[in-house]
Amino acid sequence: MIAFVRVAGVKPGKTGAALAFAKEMATYFKETQKRELEVLLPIGGAVQRVAWSARYNDLTELESVMNKLTSDPKYWELVNSASDNFIPGSFHDAIWKTV
């Protein structure tokens, strides 16, 4: 099983808008990809962040979903509409293998 996690830094004063976008993206992901996308907030450390997490059977499945998303104009419309809520360059992706 593969766990994909994307973390983004939120601009000061934009937590509400960033969280609304994060939930909107999770809903869109479920509608289009037929899978859950968790929205996560830190409870310690640098709290001005939001994260998304999804699980895949293997890297091939992850790649297939990512290819579908990145070729979807509606996905990019959603991403671009929320760009003012996030710190440029703060997005970090991690791919984990469950054990």
N, CA, C and O atoms as a GROMACS GRO file, in nm:
protein
  396
    1MET      N    1   0.086  -0.118   0.000
    1MET     CA    2   0.000   0.000   0.000
    1MET      C    3   0.090   0.123   0.000
    1MET      O    4   0.192   0.127   0.069
    2ILE      N    5   0.052   0.223  -0.078
    2ILE     CA    6   0.125   0.348  -0.090
    2ILE      C    7   0.042   0.461  -0.029
    2ILE      O    8  -0.078   0.472  -0.054
    3ALA      N    9   0.106   0.544   0.052
    3ALA     CA   10   0.041   0.663   0.108
    3ALA      C   11   0.105   0.786   0.045
    3ALA      O   12   0.227   0.802   0.049
    4PHE      N   13   0.023   0.871  -0.012
    4PHE     CA   14   0.070   0.996  -0.072
    4PHE      C   15   0.023   1.110   0.018
    4PHE      O   16  -0.094   1.117   0.054
    5VAL      N   17   0.115   1.198   0.055
    5VAL     CA   18   0.082   1.312   0.142
    5VAL      C   19   0.136   1.440   0.079
    5VAL      O   20   0.255   1.447   0.045
    6ARG      N   21   0.051   1.538   0.064
    6ARG     CA   22   0.092   1.671   0.014
    6ARG      C   23   0.066   1.772   0.126
    6ARG      O   24  -0.046   1.780   0.178
    7VAL      N   25   0.169   1.848   0.162
    7VAL     CA   26   0.160   1.948   0.268
    7VAL      C   27   0.185   2.085   0.206
    7VAL      O   28   0.274   2.100   0.123
    8ALA      N   29   0.106   2.184   0.247
    8ALA     CA   30   0.122   2.320   0.196
    8ALA      C   31   0.120   2.420   0.311
    8ALA      O   32   0.042   2.406   0.405
    9GLY      N   33   0.205   2.520   0.302
    9GLY     CA   34   0.206   2.629   0.398
    9GLY      C   35   0.096   2.730   0.366
    9GLY      O   36   0.080   2.768   0.250
   10VAL      N   37   0.023   2.771   0.466
   10VAL     CA   38  -0.089   2.864   0.450
   10VAL      C   39  -0.042   3.005   0.485
   10VAL      O   40   0.026   3.026   0.585
   11LYS      N   41  -0.080   3.102   0.402
   11LYS     CA   42  -0.047   3.242   0.430
   11LYS      C   43  -0.119   3.288   0.556
   11LYS      O   44  -0.229   3.242   0.586
   12PRO      N   45  -0.057   3.379   0.632
   12PRO     CA   46  -0.123   3.433   0.750
   12PRO      C   47  -0.260   3.492   0.716
   12PRO      O   48  -0.276   3.563   0.617
   13GLY      N   49  -0.357   3.461   0.798
   13GLY     CA   50  -0.492   3.512   0.778
   13GLY      C   51  -0.574   3.437   0.674
   13GLY      O   52  -0.687   3.476   0.646
   14LYS      N   53  -0.519   3.332   0.616
   14LYS     CA   54  -0.587   3.259   0.509
   14LYS      C   55  -0.627   3.117   0.549
   14LYS      O   56  -0.664   3.038   0.462
   15THR      N   57  -0.620   3.084   0.677
   15THR     CA   58  -0.647   2.947   0.719
   15THR      C   59  -0.789   2.904   0.682
   15THR      O   60  -0.808   2.793   0.631
   16GLY      N   61  -0.887   2.988   0.706
   16GLY     CA   62  -1.026   2.953   0.674
   16GLY      C   63  -1.045   2.925   0.526
   16GLY      O   64  -1.106   2.825   0.489
   17ALA      N   65  -0.993   3.013   0.443
   17ALA     CA   66  -1.006   2.996   0.298
   17ALA      C   67  -0.928   2.874   0.250
   17ALA      O   68  -0.974   2.801   0.163
   18ALA      N   69  -0.809   2.853   0.307
   18ALA     CA   70  -0.728   2.737   0.268
   18ALA      C   71  -0.797   2.607   0.306
   18ALA      O   72  -0.795   2.511   0.230
   19LEU      N   73  -0.857   2.604   0.424
   19LEU     CA   74  -0.928   2.484   0.468
   19LEU      C   75  -1.052   2.459   0.382
   19LEU      O   76  -1.082   2.344   0.349
   20ALA      N   77  -1.123   2.564   0.346
   20ALA     CA   78  -1.239   2.548   0.258
   20ALA      C   79  -1.196   2.491   0.124
   20ALA      O   80  -1.262   2.402   0.069
   21PHE      N   81  -1.085   2.542   0.070
   21PHE     CA   82  -1.033   2.489  -0.056
   21PHE      C   83  -0.991   2.343  -0.040
   21PHE      O   84  -1.021   2.260  -0.126
   22ALA      N   85  -0.923   2.311   0.069
   22ALA     CA   86  -0.877   2.174   0.092
   22ALA      C   87  -0.995   2.077   0.092
   22ALA      O   88  -0.986   1.969   0.033
   23LYS      N   89  -1.104   2.116   0.157
   23LYS     CA   90  -1.223   2.031   0.160
   23LYS      C   91  -1.290   2.023   0.023
   23LYS      O   92  -1.339   1.918  -0.017
   24GLU      N   93  -1.291   2.136  -0.049
   24GLU     CA   94  -1.347   2.136  -0.185
   24GLU      C   95  -1.267   2.042  -0.274
   24GLU      O   96  -1.325   1.968  -0.354
   25MET      N   97  -1.135   2.044  -0.262
   25MET     CA   98  -1.051   1.956  -0.342
   25MET      C   99  -1.075   1.810  -0.306
   25MET      O  100  -1.077   1.724  -0.394
   26ALA      N  101  -1.094   1.781  -0.178
   26ALA     CA  102  -1.122   1.643  -0.136
   26ALA      C  103  -1.254   1.594  -0.194
   26ALA      O  104  -1.264   1.479  -0.237
   27THR      N  105  -1.354   1.680  -0.196
   27THR     CA  106  -1.483   1.644  -0.256
   27THR      C  107  -1.469   1.619  -0.405
   27THR      O  108  -1.521   1.521  -0.458
   28TYR      N  109  -1.397   1.708  -0.473
   28TYR     CA  110  -1.376   1.693  -0.617
   28TYR      C  111  -1.298   1.564  -0.646
   28TYR      O  112  -1.330   1.492  -0.741
   29PHE      N  113  -1.199   1.536  -0.566
   29PHE     CA  114  -1.117   1.415  -0.582
   29PHE      C  115  -1.205   1.291  -0.569
   29PHE      O  116  -1.192   1.197  -0.648
   30LYS      N  117  -1.293   1.290  -0.469
   30LYS     CA  118  -1.381   1.175  -0.450
   30LYS      C  119  -1.477   1.158  -0.567
   30LYS      O  120  -1.502   1.046  -0.612
   31GLU      N  121  -1.530   1.270  -0.617
   31GLU     CA  122  -1.622   1.264  -0.731
   31GLU      C  123  -1.555   1.214  -0.857
   31GLU      O  124  -1.612   1.135  -0.932
   32THR      N  125  -1.434   1.260  -0.883
   32THR     CA  126  -1.367   1.228  -1.009
   32THR      C  127  -1.279   1.104  -1.004
   32THR      O  128  -1.265   1.034  -1.104
   33GLN      N  129  -1.221   1.075  -0.888
   33GLN     CA  130  -1.128   0.962  -0.878
   33GLN      C  131  -1.186   0.843  -0.801
   33GLN      O  132  -1.125   0.737  -0.795
   34LYS      N  133  -1.305   0.862  -0.744
   34LYS     CA  134  -1.375   0.755  -0.671
   34LYS      C  135  -1.291   0.699  -0.556
   34LYS      O  136  -1.287   0.578  -0.533
   35ARG      N  137  -1.226   0.790  -0.484
   35ARG     CA  138  -1.146   0.749  -0.367
   35ARG      C  139  -1.141   0.863  -0.268
   35ARG      O  140  -1.165   0.979  -0.302
   36GLU      N  141  -1.109   0.830  -0.145
   36GLU     CA  142  -1.102   0.929  -0.037
   36GLU      C  143  -0.973   1.009  -0.043
   36GLU      O  144  -0.866   0.956  -0.076
   37LEU      N  145  -0.984   1.135  -0.012
   37LEU     CA  146  -0.869   1.223   0.006
   37LEU      C  147  -0.890   1.290   0.142
   37LEU      O  148  -0.981   1.372   0.158
   38GLU      N  149  -0.807   1.255   0.238
   38GLU     CA  150  -0.820   1.312   0.372
   38GLU      C  151  -0.762   1.452   0.375
   38GLU      O  152  -0.662   1.480   0.309
   39VAL      N  153  -0.825   1.539   0.451
   39VAL     CA  154  -0.772   1.673   0.478
   39VAL      C  155  -0.720   1.671   0.621
   39VAL      O  156  -0.790   1.628   0.713
   40LEU      N  157  -0.596   1.718   0.638
   40LEU     CA  158  -0.530   1.712   0.768
   40LEU      C  159  -0.482   1.850   0.811
   40LEU      O  160  -0.437   1.930   0.728
   41LEU      N  161  -0.492   1.878   0.941
   41LEU     CA  162  -0.437   1.999   1.001
   41LEU      C  163  -0.344   1.958   1.114
   41LEU      O  164  -0.376   1.866   1.189
   42PRO      N  165  -0.228   2.024   1.128
   42PRO     CA  166  -0.138   1.989   1.237
   42PRO      C  167  -0.193   2.038   1.371
   42PRO      O  168  -0.262   2.140   1.378
   43ILE      N  169  -0.161   1.965   1.476
   43ILE     CA  170  -0.202   2.008   1.609
   43ILE      C  171  -0.083   2.055   1.691
   43ILE      O  172  -0.096   2.086   1.809
   44GLY      N  173   0.032   2.060   1.629
   44GLY     CA  174   0.153   2.109   1.694
   44GLY      C  175   0.254   2.149   1.588
   44GLY      O  176   0.230   2.132   1.469
   45GLY      N  177   0.364   2.203   1.633
   45GLY     CA  178   0.467   2.246   1.539
   45GLY      C  179   0.421   2.367   1.461
   45GLY      O  180   0.349   2.453   1.513
   46ALA      N  181   0.462   2.374   1.335
   46ALA     CA  182   0.420   2.483   1.246
   46ALA      C  183   0.275   2.460   1.207
   46ALA      O  184   0.246   2.377   1.120
   47VAL      N  185   0.185   2.533   1.270
   47VAL     CA  186   0.042   2.506   1.251
   47VAL      C  187  -0.018   2.573   1.127
   47VAL      O  188  -0.131   2.540   1.090
   48GLN      N  189   0.052   2.662   1.063
   48GLN     CA  190  -0.001   2.729   0.943
   48GLN      C  191   0.017   2.641   0.820
   48GLN      O  192   0.076   2.682   0.720
   49ARG      N  193  -0.035   2.518   0.829
   49ARG     CA  194  -0.024   2.422   0.720
   49ARG      C  195  -0.154   2.347   0.704
   49ARG      O  196  -0.237   2.342   0.795
   50VAL      N  197  -0.170   2.288   0.587
   50VAL     CA  198  -0.279   2.196   0.560
   50VAL      C  199  -0.218   2.082   0.478
   50VAL      O  200  -0.121   2.102   0.405
   51ALA      N  201  -0.275   1.963   0.491
   51ALA     CA  202  -0.224   1.849   0.416
   51ALA      C  203  -0.339   1.767   0.361
   51ALA      O  204  -0.451   1.770   0.412
   52TRP      N  205  -0.308   1.695   0.255
   52TRP     CA  206  -0.400   1.598   0.196
   52TRP      C  207  -0.330   1.464   0.196
   52TRP      O  208  -0.209   1.457   0.179
   53SER      N  209  -0.406   1.357   0.215
   53SER     CA  210  -0.349   1.223   0.216
   53SER      C  211  -0.443   1.127   0.145
   53SER      O  212  -0.564   1.130   0.165
   54ALA      N  213  -0.384   1.041   0.061
   54ALA     CA  214  -0.461   0.939  -0.010
   54ALA      C  215  -0.380   0.810  -0.012
   54ALA      O  216  -0.258   0.813  -0.002
   55ARG      N  217  -0.449   0.699  -0.025
   55ARG     CA  218  -0.385   0.567  -0.029
   55ARG      C  219  -0.406   0.503  -0.166
   55ARG      O  220  -0.510   0.519  -0.229
   56TYR      N  221  -0.304   0.430  -0.208
   56TYR     CA  222  -0.306   0.362  -0.337
   56TYR      C  223  -0.253   0.220  -0.320
   56TYR      O  224  -0.174   0.194  -0.229
   57ASN      N  225  -0.296   0.130  -0.406
   57ASN     CA  226  -0.247  -0.008  -0.399
   57ASN      C  227  -0.099  -0.017  -0.433
   57ASN      O  228  -0.026  -0.096  -0.374
   58ASP      N  229  -0.055   0.064  -0.530
   58ASP     CA  230   0.085   0.060  -0.573
   58ASP      C  231   0.119   0.191  -0.645
   58ASP      O  232   0.033   0.277  -0.663
   59LEU      N  233   0.245   0.204  -0.685
   59LEU     CA  234   0.289   0.327  -0.751
   59LEU      C  235   0.223   0.347  -0.887
   59LEU      O  236   0.204   0.460  -0.931
   60THR      N  237   0.190   0.238  -0.954
   60THR     CA  238   0.123   0.248  -1.084
   60THR      C  239  -0.013   0.314  -1.069
   60THR      O  240  -0.052   0.398  -1.150
   61GLU      N  241  -0.086   0.277  -0.965
   61GLU     CA  242  -0.216   0.338  -0.939
   61GLU      C  243  -0.202   0.486  -0.906
   61GLU      O  244  -0.279   0.568  -0.954
   62LEU      N  245  -0.103   0.520  -0.824
   62LEU     CA  246  -0.076   0.660  -0.792
   62LEU      C  247  -0.047   0.739  -0.919
   62LEU      O  248  -0.101   0.847  -0.939
   63GLU      N  249   0.039   0.685  -1.003
   63GLU     CA  250   0.075   0.754  -1.127
   63GLU      C  251  -0.048   0.773  -1.217
   63GLU      O  252  -0.063   0.879  -1.278
   64SER      N  253  -0.132   0.674  -1.225
   64SER     CA  254  -0.253   0.683  -1.308
   64SER      C  255  -0.345   0.795  -1.259
   64SER      O  256  -0.395   0.874  -1.339
   65VAL      N  257  -0.367   0.802  -1.129
   65VAL     CA  258  -0.452   0.906  -1.072
   65VAL      C  259  -0.390   1.044  -1.095
   65VAL      O  260  -0.460   1.138  -1.133
   66MET      N  261  -0.261   1.057  -1.071
   66MET     CA  262  -0.194   1.186  -1.090
   66MET      C  263  -0.201   1.231  -1.236
   66MET      O  264  -0.220   1.349  -1.264
   67ASN      N  265  -0.186   1.138  -1.329
   67ASN     CA  266  -0.195   1.172  -1.471
   67ASN      C  267  -0.335   1.221  -1.506
   67ASN      O  268  -0.350   1.315  -1.584
   68LYS      N  269  -0.437   1.157  -1.451
   68LYS     CA  270  -0.575   1.200  -1.475
   68LYS      C  271  -0.598   1.341  -1.420
   68LYS      O  272  -0.655   1.427  -1.487
   69LEU      N  273  -0.551   1.364  -1.298
   69LEU     CA  274  -0.571   1.495  -1.237
   69LEU      C  275  -0.499   1.605  -1.314
   69LEU      O  276  -0.558   1.709  -1.343
   70THR      N  277  -0.374   1.583  -1.346
   70THR     CA  278  -0.295   1.690  -1.408
   70THR      C  279  -0.336   1.717  -1.553
   70THR      O  280  -0.294   1.817  -1.611
   71SER      N  281  -0.418   1.630  -1.611
   71SER     CA  282  -0.470   1.657  -1.745
   71SER      C  283  -0.614   1.708  -1.741
   71SER      O  284  -0.677   1.724  -1.846
   72ASP      N  285  -0.666   1.733  -1.622
   72ASP     CA  286  -0.804   1.777  -1.602
   72ASP      C  287  -0.810   1.930  -1.586
   72ASP      O  288  -0.761   1.982  -1.487
   73PRO      N  289  -0.869   2.001  -1.682
   73PRO     CA  290  -0.876   2.148  -1.672
   73PRO      C  291  -0.950   2.197  -1.547
   73PRO      O  292  -0.913   2.300  -1.491
   74LYS      N  293  -1.052   2.125  -1.503
   74LYS     CA  294  -1.127   2.166  -1.383
   74LYS      C  295  -1.038   2.159  -1.259
   74LYS      O  296  -1.046   2.245  -1.171
   75TYR      N  297  -0.952   2.058  -1.252
   75TYR     CA  298  -0.857   2.048  -1.141
   75TYR      C  299  -0.770   2.172  -1.135
   75TYR      O  300  -0.752   2.231  -1.029
   76TRP      N  301  -0.716   2.213  -1.250
   76TRP     CA  302  -0.628   2.331  -1.254
   76TRP      C  303  -0.705   2.459  -1.223
   76TRP      O  304  -0.651   2.553  -1.164
   77GLU      N  305  -0.831   2.464  -1.263
   77GLU     CA  306  -0.915   2.579  -1.230
   77GLU      C  307  -0.929   2.591  -1.078
   77GLU      O  308  -0.917   2.700  -1.022
   78LEU      N  309  -0.954   2.479  -1.012
   78LEU     CA  310  -0.964   2.479  -0.865
   78LEU      C  311  -0.831   2.520  -0.800
   78LEU      O  312  -0.829   2.603  -0.710
   79VAL      N  313  -0.722   2.461  -0.846
   79VAL     CA  314  -0.589   2.492  -0.791
   79VAL      C  315  -0.559   2.640  -0.806
   79VAL      O  316  -0.518   2.705  -0.710
   80ASN      N  317  -0.578   2.692  -0.925
   80ASN     CA  318  -0.545   2.833  -0.951
   80ASN      C  319  -0.634   2.929  -0.873
   80ASN      O  320  -0.592   3.039  -0.837
   81SER      N  321  -0.757   2.889  -0.847
   81SER     CA  322  -0.849   2.976  -0.773
   81SER      C  323  -0.807   2.994  -0.627
   81SER      O  324  -0.850   3.089  -0.562
   82ALA      N  325  -0.726   2.903  -0.576
   82ALA     CA  326  -0.688   2.908  -0.434
   82ALA      C  327  -0.543   2.950  -0.412
   82ALA      O  328  -0.495   2.947  -0.299
   83SER      N  329  -0.474   2.988  -0.517
   83SER     CA  330  -0.330   3.015  -0.504
   83SER      C  331  -0.298   3.128  -0.406
   83SER      O  332  -0.190   3.128  -0.347
   84ASP      N  333  -0.388   3.222  -0.388
   84ASP     CA  334  -0.363   3.333  -0.295
   84ASP      C  335  -0.365   3.290  -0.148
   84ASP      O  336  -0.328   3.368  -0.060
   85ASN      N  337  -0.409   3.168  -0.121
   85ASN     CA  338  -0.418   3.120   0.017
   85ASN      C  339  -0.290   3.052   0.066
   85ASN      O  340  -0.275   3.028   0.186
   86PHE      N  341  -0.199   3.021  -0.026
   86PHE     CA  342  -0.084   2.939   0.010
   86PHE      C  343   0.048   3.012  -0.016
   86PHE      O  344   0.056   3.099  -0.102
   87ILE      N  345   0.149   2.975   0.061
   87ILE     CA  346   0.282   3.034   0.047
   87ILE      C  347   0.350   2.972  -0.074
   87ILE      O  348   0.365   2.850  -0.080
   88PRO      N  349   0.391   3.053  -0.172
   88PRO     CA  350   0.458   2.998  -0.290
   88PRO      C  351   0.581   2.916  -0.251
   88PRO      O  352   0.659   2.956  -0.165
   89GLY      N  353   0.596   2.801  -0.314
   89GLY     CA  354   0.710   2.715  -0.289
   89GLY      C  355   0.700   2.630  -0.164
   89GLY      O  356   0.794   2.558  -0.130
   90SER      N  357   0.586   2.636  -0.095
   90SER     CA  358   0.573   2.563   0.032
   90SER      C  359   0.512   2.424   0.016
   90SER      O  360   0.503   2.350   0.115
   91PHE      N  361   0.470   2.387  -0.103
   91PHE     CA  362   0.409   2.255  -0.123
   91PHE      C  363   0.518   2.148  -0.124
   91PHE      O  364   0.618   2.159  -0.195
   92HIS      N  365   0.495   2.043  -0.044
   92HIS     CA  366   0.589   1.932  -0.039
   92HIS      C  367   0.511   1.802  -0.046
   92HIS      O  368   0.414   1.782   0.029
   93ASP      N  369   0.553   1.713  -0.135
   93ASP     CA  370   0.489   1.583  -0.149
   93ASP      C  371   0.578   1.475  -0.089
   93ASP      O  372   0.700   1.482  -0.096
   94ALA      N  373   0.515   1.376  -0.029
   94ALA     CA  374   0.586   1.259   0.023
   94ALA      C  375   0.509   1.134  -0.018
   94ALA      O  376   0.386   1.131  -0.013
   95ILE      N  377   0.583   1.034  -0.057
   95ILE     CA  378   0.525   0.905  -0.092
   95ILE      C  379   0.581   0.802   0.005
   95ILE      O  380   0.703   0.784   0.015
   96TRP      N  381   0.491   0.736   0.078
   96TRP     CA  382   0.530   0.642   0.181
   96TRP      C  383   0.479   0.502   0.147
   96TRP      O  384   0.374   0.487   0.084
   97LYS      N  385   0.552   0.403   0.188
   97LYS     CA  386   0.509   0.264   0.175
   97LYS      C  387   0.462   0.218   0.313
   97LYS      O  388   0.534   0.234   0.411
   98THR      N  389   0.343   0.161   0.321
   98THR     CA  390   0.296   0.110   0.449
   98THR      C  391   0.366  -0.022   0.480
   98THR      O  392   0.402  -0.098   0.391
   99VAL      N  393   0.386  -0.046   0.609
   99VAL     CA  394   0.453  -0.171   0.650
   99VAL      C  395   0.368  -0.246   0.751
   99VAL      O  396   0.408  -0.353   0.798
   0.00000   0.00000   0.00000
